């Protein structure tokens, strides 16, 4: 084990000890990765409306994050969730600013779409590390504190393509499917400590990324969705609010599909 890993483990251990003695009478704290745009922005905003103190993480696009914070008063924090050391520092900043984290939403993700026979090792690695390894990084930084306080909610955002597959997305589908197995295992580890861990797997959602799809392609996609339309980001966010609530306290290790019936699992 490297010196840096030992330092990180000691740091996280010391954070959990400090957090055990903090007064919990104030509002719960939620941390949303990739939380300043698209589905993540909708999740951050919905949690704020539900009474959480929200920290929205982002990696780049500082101007977008600043505008989001200005419009919502949600605090934003920049770090790369694919890098473990950066997550340790970022979580520390959130703890110092808002307090112990009660709810973690792992929403950050990227795509590097290309058929496997043309996919570079870098395109594979970038997606796996940002979409899947980030869940380990972030959960590693917060779950011990949740266990010590005997309370926590973790919600991981996957995708319909983890369940159905998608040509040109072997990297993305593998990462998002890995999130489901990761979630089930962590749910089993955490249930006795009053920590629930669940997945939301959205289908096609009306975000800037999907809006860029050519009209003829979108027309074919809509034909395959039984409800006849895209998800809205707020509909995905509402599912997060529910799974984080006490009404969902016995739901853990499950995958909630939010796709308009496009794929039934």
C-alpha positions in Angstrom: 0.0 0.0 0.0 1.4 3.4 -1.0 2.0 6.3 1.4 -0.7 8.3 -0.4 -3.3 5.5 0.1 -2.4 5.2 3.8 -2.8 9.0 4.2 -6.2 8.9 2.5 -7.5 6.1 4.7 -6.3 7.9 7.8 -8.0 11.1 6.6 -11.3 9.4 5.9 -11.2 7.6 9.3 -10.6 10.9 11.1 -13.5 12.5 9.3 -15.9 9.7 10.4 -14.8 10.1 14.0 -15.4 13.9 13.9 -18.8 13.5 12.2 -20.1 11.0 14.8 -20.4 13.8 17.3 -22.0 16.5 15.1 -25.6 17.6 16.0 -28.0 16.2 13.4 -30.9 18.6 14.2 -30.2 20.7 11.1 -31.2 19.8 7.5 -29.8 16.8 5.9 -26.8 17.2 3.5 -26.9 15.9 -0.1 -24.0 15.6 -2.5 -24.7 15.3 -6.2 -21.9 14.5 -8.6 -22.3 16.0 -12.0 -24.8 18.2 -10.3 -24.8 21.4 -12.2 -26.2 20.5 -15.6 -28.8 18.2 -17.2 -30.3 15.5 -15.0 -27.8 16.4 -12.2 -29.0 20.0 -12.1 -32.6 18.8 -11.8 -31.7 16.4 -9.0 -29.8 19.1 -7.1 -32.7 21.5 -7.5 -35.3 19.0 -6.4 -33.3 18.0 -3.3 -33.0 21.7 -2.4 -36.8 22.1 -2.7 -37.2 19.0 -0.5 -35.2 20.7 2.3 -31.7 19.4 1.8 -28.5 21.4 2.0 -27.1 20.6 -1.4 -23.5 20.4 -2.7 -23.3 20.1 -6.5 -20.1 18.7 -7.9 -18.7 19.4 -11.3 -15.4 18.8 -13.1 -15.2 21.5 -15.7 -17.5 24.1 -17.4 -17.0 26.6 -14.6 -19.2 29.2 -16.3 -22.1 26.8 -16.3 -21.6 25.9 -12.6 -21.4 29.6 -11.6 -24.6 30.4 -13.4 -26.3 27.4 -11.8 -25.2 28.5 -8.4 -26.3 32.0 -9.0 -29.7 30.9 -10.1 -30.3 28.4 -7.3 -28.0 29.4 -4.4 -26.7 25.8 -4.4 -23.0 25.5 -3.4 -20.8 24.1 -6.2 -17.5 22.2 -5.8 -15.1 21.3 -8.6 -13.2 18.1 -8.6 -12.7 15.0 -10.9 -14.7 12.1 -9.6 -12.5 9.6 -11.5 -9.5 10.5 -9.3 -9.6 9.1 -5.8 -7.3 11.7 -4.2 -9.4 14.5 -5.7 -12.6 12.9 -4.2 -11.0 12.9 -0.8 -10.2 16.6 -1.0 -13.6 17.4 -2.5 -15.6 15.5 0.1 -13.5 17.3 2.8 -14.5 20.6 1.4 -18.2 19.7 1.4 -17.9 18.5 5.0 -16.2 21.7 6.1 -18.9 23.8 4.3 -22.1 21.9 4.9 -21.5 19.1 7.4 -21.7 15.3 7.2 -23.1 13.8 4.0 -26.5 12.0 4.5 -27.2 11.5 0.8 -24.8 10.8 -2.0 -26.1 10.8 -5.6 -23.5 9.4 -8.1 -24.7 11.0 -11.2 -21.5 12.1 -13.0 -20.9 10.4 -16.3 -19.5 10.7 -19.8 -19.9 9.0 -23.2 -17.2 8.1 -25.8 -19.4 6.4 -28.3 -17.7 4.2 -30.9 -18.0 0.7 -32.2 -15.7 -1.7 -30.2 -13.5 -2.5 -33.2 -12.6 1.2 -33.5 -12.5 2.0 -29.7 -9.2 3.0 -28.3 -8.0 1.9 -24.9 -8.3 5.6 -23.8 -12.0 5.8 -24.8 -12.6 2.6 -22.8 -10.7 3.8 -19.8 -12.2 7.3 -19.7 -15.7 6.0 -19.5 -15.1 3.2 -17.1 -13.2 5.5 -14.7 -15.6 8.4 -14.9 -18.9 6.4 -14.9 -18.0 3.4 -12.7 -14.8 3.9 -10.8 -16.2 7.2 -9.6 -18.9 5.3 -7.7 -16.2 3.5 -5.7 -14.2 6.7 -5.1 -17.2 8.6 -3.8 -18.7 5.8 -1.8 -15.4 5.0 -0.2 -15.1 8.6 1.0 -18.6 8.8 2.6 -19.8 5.3 3.5 -17.7 4.9 6.7 -19.1 8.1 8.1 -22.6 6.9 7.3 -22.0 3.6 9.0 -20.7 5.3 12.1 -23.8 7.6 12.2 -26.0 4.6 11.3 -27.8 6.5 8.6 -27.2 7.1 4.9 -28.8 7.1 1.4 -26.8 6.4 -1.7 -28.4 6.6 -5.2 -26.4 5.7 -8.3 -27.5 6.8 -11.7 -27.2 4.1 -14.3 -28.9 3.9 -17.7 -31.4 2.0 -19.8 -28.4 0.8 -21.9 -27.0 -1.1 -18.9 -30.1 -3.3 -19.1 -30.7 -3.4 -22.9 -27.2 -2.8 -24.4 -26.6 -0.3 -27.2 -24.4 -0.6 -30.3 -21.4 1.8 -30.1 -21.6 1.9 -26.3 -19.7 -1.2 -25.0 -17.8 1.1 -22.7 -20.8 3.0 -21.4 -23.1 0.0 -21.1 -20.4 -1.9 -19.2 -19.8 0.9 -16.8 -23.5 1.5 -16.2 -24.1 -2.3 -15.8 -21.2 -2.4 -13.3 -23.0 0.2 -11.2 -25.9 -2.2 -10.7 -23.7 -5.0 -9.4 -21.8 -2.5 -7.3 -25.0 -1.2 -5.8 -26.4 -4.6 -4.9 -23.3 -5.6 -3.1 -22.9 -2.3 -1.2 -26.6 -2.5 -0.3 -26.0 -5.9 1.3 -23.0 -4.6 3.2 -24.9 -1.5 4.5 -28.5 -2.5 5.3 -27.8 -3.3 8.9 -26.5 0.3 9.4 -29.7 1.9 8.1 -28.0 2.8 4.8 -29.9 2.2 1.6 -28.2 1.9 -1.8 -30.2 2.0 -5.0 -30.0 2.5 -8.7 -32.0 4.7 -11.0 -31.8 3.7 -14.7 -33.2 6.5 -16.9 -34.1 6.0 -20.5 -33.9 8.8 -23.0 -34.3 12.1 -21.2 -34.9 15.6 -22.5 -31.4 17.1 -21.9 -29.1 19.1 -24.1 -27.2 15.9 -25.0 -30.4 14.2 -26.3 -31.6 17.4 -27.9 -28.6 17.3 -30.2 -29.8 14.0 -31.7 -30.8 14.5 -35.4 -34.6 14.8 -35.9 -34.9 11.6 -38.0 -33.0 9.6 -35.3 -35.2 11.0 -32.5 -38.3 10.1 -34.4 -37.3 6.5 -34.5 -36.4 6.6 -30.8 -39.8 8.0 -29.9 -41.5 5.2 -31.8 -39.9 2.7 -29.4 -41.0 4.4 -26.2 -44.6 3.2 -25.3 -45.5 6.5 -23.5 -44.5 8.3 -26.7 -42.2 10.9 -25.2 -38.8 11.4 -23.5 -38.4 11.6 -19.7 -38.0 15.0 -18.3 -35.1 15.6 -15.9 -37.5 16.5 -13.2 -39.2 13.1 -13.4 -35.8 11.4 -12.8 -35.1 13.8 -10.0 -38.5 13.0 -8.3 -37.4 9.4 -8.1 -34.2 10.4 -6.4 -36.2 12.4 -3.8 -38.5 9.4 -3.2 -35.6 6.9 -2.7 -33.9 9.3 -0.4 -37.0 9.7 1.8 -38.1 7.8 4.8 -41.0 6.4 2.8 -38.4 4.3 0.9 -36.4 3.2 3.9 -37.0 -0.5 3.2 -36.1 -0.2 -0.4 -32.4 -1.1 -1.0 -30.4 -2.9 -3.7 -33.0 -2.2 -6.3 -32.9 -0.7 -9.8 -35.7 1.7 -10.6 -36.2 1.9 -14.4 -37.4 5.4 -15.6 -37.8 4.9 -19.3 -41.4 5.2 -20.4 -41.7 1.4 -20.9 -39.0 1.3 -23.5 -37.3 -1.5 -21.7 -39.1 -3.7 -19.1 -36.9 -5.5 -16.6 
